[in-house]
Amino acid sequence: MQNRRQFFKKSLLLTASGLFLGSRAALSIAQEVDTTNKATKLTPPPDLFDAQALDMDFWLKPRTLDLIRPASGERVKLLYWKDGDMIDSAYQQFCHVLRDVNGKKTAPIDPKLLETLWATQAFITRFGMTKPLEVLSGYRTPESNQRLREEGIPAARKSLHLEGKAADIRIGDLHEEVLGELIQSFRQGGVGFYFRASSKGGWVHTDTGLKRSWKG
């Protein structure tokens, strides 16, 4: 019997297959995987849950990040890093997009957080999944963070959102467990899994603090 990781890994492969080949072809691939357990025409990365298997070229190529903020309706797609250097104008725009929308305040965002967001997006692009990364929460003012706590919404008292070192994210059509385990494999900080039974599903918290994980 498959374990849960194998199930989600196959689910992502089939989702990507459907984007290119249509549901009938995706079903054919599913049958081939189930009956032969051999490689198919659509080959996934070496190990979906081990981003450490990526070669150095992946980390050295120019970085373009495609973000959307549902709360404000903004979408920004920009080249922000090239030849080992941050492009300041693009960085400032991303700081603005990841601002506290409710508190209407912008703060510096940890470049390592942008790296995690970019790497996640660039990695799943290898499957043909090109939807923008949705940022539900980026930087938070202390007032906004306290308001969330009072409303019963998960928010740590000393949240790294207060320091511009955390983001709550999701990607359309990608299960939060797959997204979270992929982010964990980058080994850049904390990962929180928030499963919700809604039309849009849950979300994943990612930060640049200590390496840890939890479910909320």
C-alpha positions as CSV (number, residue, x, y, z in Angstrom):
1,M,0.0,0.0,0.0
2,Q,1.2,3.5,-0.8
3,N,2.2,5.8,2.0
4,R,0.8,9.3,2.1
5,R,3.9,10.8,0.6
6,Q,3.8,8.5,-2.4
7,F,0.1,9.4,-2.9
8,F,0.7,13.2,-2.9
9,K,3.8,12.8,-5.1
10,K,1.7,10.9,-7.7
11,S,-1.1,13.4,-7.4
12,L,1.2,16.2,-8.3
13,L,2.5,14.3,-11.3
14,L,-1.0,13.7,-12.5
15,T,-2.0,17.3,-12.0
16,A,0.9,18.4,-14.1
17,S,0.1,15.7,-16.7
18,G,-3.4,17.1,-17.0
19,L,-2.1,20.6,-17.7
20,F,-0.3,19.4,-20.8
21,L,-2.2,16.3,-22.0
22,G,-5.8,16.5,-20.8
23,S,-7.6,14.2,-18.5
24,R,-7.7,11.2,-20.7
25,A,-4.0,11.2,-21.2
26,A,-3.5,11.8,-17.4
27,L,-5.6,8.7,-16.7
28,S,-3.5,6.7,-19.1
29,I,-0.4,7.8,-17.3
30,A,-2.0,6.9,-13.9
31,Q,-2.8,3.4,-15.2
32,E,0.8,3.0,-16.5
33,V,2.3,4.0,-13.2
34,D,-0.1,1.6,-11.4
35,T,0.5,-1.4,-13.7
36,T,4.1,-1.2,-14.7
37,N,5.7,1.1,-12.0
38,K,8.1,2.2,-14.7
39,A,9.2,5.7,-15.9
40,T,6.6,7.5,-18.0
41,K,7.0,10.2,-20.7
42,L,6.6,12.9,-18.0
43,T,9.5,12.5,-15.7
44,P,9.4,14.2,-12.3
45,P,12.5,15.7,-10.5
46,P,14.7,13.1,-8.8
47,D,12.8,13.4,-5.5
48,L,9.9,15.9,-5.1
49,F,10.6,16.1,-1.4
50,D,14.4,16.6,-1.5
51,A,15.2,19.9,-3.1
52,Q,18.8,19.3,-1.9
53,A,19.1,17.1,-5.0
54,L,19.1,20.2,-7.3
55,D,22.3,21.1,-9.0
56,M,24.2,24.4,-8.6
57,D,22.8,25.7,-11.9
58,F,19.3,25.9,-10.4
59,W,20.6,28.3,-7.7
60,L,22.7,30.5,-10.0
61,K,20.2,31.2,-12.7
62,P,18.3,34.6,-12.7
63,R,15.3,34.7,-10.3
64,T,11.9,35.9,-11.4
65,L,9.1,35.8,-8.8
66,D,5.4,35.8,-9.6
67,L,3.3,36.9,-6.6
68,I,-0.4,37.7,-6.0
69,R,-2.0,39.3,-2.9
70,P,-5.7,38.2,-2.8
71,A,-6.3,40.8,-0.1
72,S,-5.4,43.7,-2.3
73,G,-5.8,42.3,-5.8
74,E,-2.2,43.0,-6.7
75,R,0.0,40.8,-8.9
76,V,3.7,41.4,-9.4
77,K,6.0,39.4,-11.6
78,L,9.6,40.6,-11.6
79,L,13.2,39.6,-12.1
80,Y,14.6,40.4,-8.7
81,W,18.0,38.7,-8.7
82,K,20.7,38.2,-11.4
83,D,24.4,37.4,-11.5
84,G,24.5,37.0,-7.7
85,D,23.0,40.5,-6.9
86,M,19.6,41.7,-5.8
87,I,17.9,44.2,-8.1
88,D,17.0,46.9,-5.6
89,S,14.0,48.3,-7.5
90,A,12.4,44.9,-7.7
91,Y,13.2,44.1,-4.1
92,Q,11.4,47.3,-3.0
93,Q,8.4,46.3,-5.0
94,F,8.2,42.9,-3.4
95,C,8.5,44.5,0.1
96,H,5.5,46.6,-0.9
97,V,3.5,43.6,-2.1
98,L,4.4,41.7,1.2
99,R,3.4,44.7,3.3
100,D,0.8,44.7,6.0
101,V,-2.3,45.3,3.9
102,N,-4.6,46.0,6.9
103,G,-2.1,48.1,8.8
104,K,-1.0,49.8,5.6
105,K,2.7,49.6,6.5
106,T,5.7,48.4,4.6
107,A,8.8,46.9,6.1
108,P,12.1,45.3,4.8
109,I,11.5,41.6,3.9
110,D,14.3,39.1,4.6
111,P,16.0,38.3,1.3
112,K,16.2,34.6,2.4
113,L,12.4,34.5,2.5
114,L,12.2,35.7,-1.1
115,E,14.7,33.0,-2.0
116,T,12.4,30.3,-0.5
117,L,9.4,31.7,-2.3
118,W,11.3,31.8,-5.6
119,A,12.8,28.4,-5.2
120,T,9.4,26.8,-4.4
121,Q,7.9,28.4,-7.5
122,A,10.8,27.6,-9.8
123,F,10.9,24.0,-8.6
124,I,7.2,23.2,-9.4
125,T,7.6,25.0,-12.7
126,R,9.5,21.8,-13.6
127,F,6.1,20.1,-13.6
128,G,4.6,22.8,-15.8
129,M,2.7,24.4,-12.9
130,T,3.0,28.1,-13.5
131,K,0.2,29.7,-11.3
132,P,1.3,32.7,-9.2
133,L,2.2,32.1,-5.6
134,E,-0.6,33.6,-3.4
135,V,0.6,35.5,-0.4
136,L,-2.1,35.6,2.3
137,S,0.1,37.3,4.9
138,G,3.6,38.8,4.8
139,Y,4.8,41.5,7.1
140,R,2.5,42.3,10.0
141,T,2.5,45.3,12.4
142,P,2.2,44.4,16.1
143,E,-1.3,45.8,16.0
144,S,-2.4,43.6,13.1
145,N,-0.8,40.6,14.7
146,Q,-2.7,41.2,18.0
147,R,-5.9,41.7,16.2
148,L,-5.6,38.3,14.5
149,R,-4.9,36.7,17.9
150,E,-8.0,38.3,19.4
151,E,-10.1,37.0,16.4
152,G,-8.8,33.5,17.1
153,I,-6.7,33.3,13.9
154,P,-3.4,31.5,14.3
155,A,-0.8,34.1,15.1
156,A,2.2,33.6,17.5
157,R,2.7,36.4,20.0
158,K,6.3,36.8,18.8
159,S,5.6,35.9,15.2
160,L,8.4,36.2,12.6
161,H,5.8,38.1,10.5
162,L,6.6,41.0,12.7
163,E,10.2,41.0,11.4
164,G,9.4,40.5,7.7
165,K,10.8,37.0,8.0
166,A,7.6,35.0,7.3
167,A,4.8,34.5,4.8
168,D,1.6,32.5,4.7
169,I,1.2,31.2,1.1
170,R,-0.6,28.8,-1.2
171,I,-0.5,27.8,-4.9
172,G,-3.6,27.0,-6.8
173,D,-4.1,23.3,-7.5
174,L,-1.3,22.3,-5.2
175,H,-2.2,20.5,-2.0
176,E,-0.8,22.3,1.1
177,E,0.9,19.1,2.2
178,V,2.9,18.8,-1.0
179,L,3.7,22.5,-0.8
180,G,4.8,22.3,2.8
181,E,7.0,19.2,2.4
182,L,8.7,20.8,-0.6
183,I,9.5,23.9,1.4
184,Q,10.8,21.8,4.2
185,S,13.3,20.2,1.9
186,F,15.0,23.5,1.3
187,R,15.9,23.5,5.0
188,Q,15.7,27.3,5.3
189,G,13.5,27.7,8.4
190,G,10.1,26.9,9.9
191,V,7.2,25.4,8.1
192,G,3.6,25.3,9.4
193,F,0.8,23.3,7.8
194,Y,-2.7,24.7,8.0
195,F,-5.2,22.4,6.6
196,R,-8.7,23.8,6.0
197,A,-11.8,22.2,4.5
198,S,-12.7,25.0,2.1
199,S,-13.0,25.6,-1.6
200,K,-9.5,27.1,-1.7
201,G,-8.0,24.7,0.9
202,G,-5.5,25.7,3.5
203,W,-2.1,27.4,3.5
204,V,1.5,27.0,4.5
205,H,3.5,29.2,6.8
206,T,7.2,29.6,5.8
207,D,9.8,31.6,7.7
208,T,13.5,32.0,7.9
209,G,13.8,31.2,11.6
210,L,14.9,28.0,13.3
211,K,14.2,24.7,11.4
212,R,11.0,23.3,12.8
213,S,7.5,22.3,11.6
214,W,4.0,22.1,13.1
215,K,0.3,21.7,12.1
216,G,-2.3,24.3,13.0
